Amino acid sequence: MKTFKQFREVILEKSLSKSQQKLMGMVYAYKKGDMKDASDEVKKIAKGMSLKDAKKFASTKHKGLPEYKK
């Protein structure tokens, strides 16, 4: 049986839409300190994610992704 951490890593491998990838790019930039005036939503997401997880989401390629997840 997988531990919670292993299960979580499977879920957090990539973004499921272009909009999610863009949001995670902002989260990643905020976590790195490159984005000073982030929205409250970005700050809230960043608080609950590690830099490594944000990078995984942000590095997803756009090709083949829908604009929004339904």
Stockholm file with secondary structure:
# STOCKHOLM 1.0

chainA/1-70         MKTFKQFREVILEKSLSKSQQKLMGMVYAYKKGDMKDASDEVKKIAKGMSLKDAKKFASTKHKGLPEYKK
#=GR chainA/1-70 SS CCCHHHHHHHHTTSCSSHHHHHHHHHHHHHHHTCCSSCCHHHHHHHHTSCHHHHHHHHTCCCTTCCSSCC
#=GC SS_cons        CCCHHHHHHHHTTSCSSHHHHHHHHHHHHHHHTCCSSCCHHHHHHHHTSCHHHHHHHHTCCCTTCCSSCC
//
